[in-house]
Amino acid sequence: MKKSDQPSYEAAYSELRLILSELQDGTVGIDALTAKVERANELVRFCRERLRLTEEAVQQLSQQNPTA
């Protein structure tokens, strides 16, 4: 996925919640189950990476401004 094709964190998280809801409700047919689980895994990886990058940026800022 190219950077320009990536969703925002909020969009990815929202889609992930929708997939989880569908899986919990049992509304996903067996034929679509694998695709939904794979998409959920992609979204989880994307969200984790976005959070990691944000945490690194915050740490860099706090190191640059120790009194802030």
C-alpha positions, 0 to 999 in steps of 0.5 A: 500500500502506497503512503497516499493510499493509506487511510488515516488512523481514525478511518483505519480504526473505524473500519477495524471496529466495523469488522470486529462488530461483524465478526462478533455478530456472526454476520460474516459468511464463511466465504468472506471470513478469511478476507475480513480477518486478513483486512483486520490484520492489515489494519491492526498493523497499520494502527500499531505502526502509526501509534509507534511513529507518533510515540517516537515523535513525542519522545523526540519533542520531549527530549528537545524541550525537557521543560515542556 
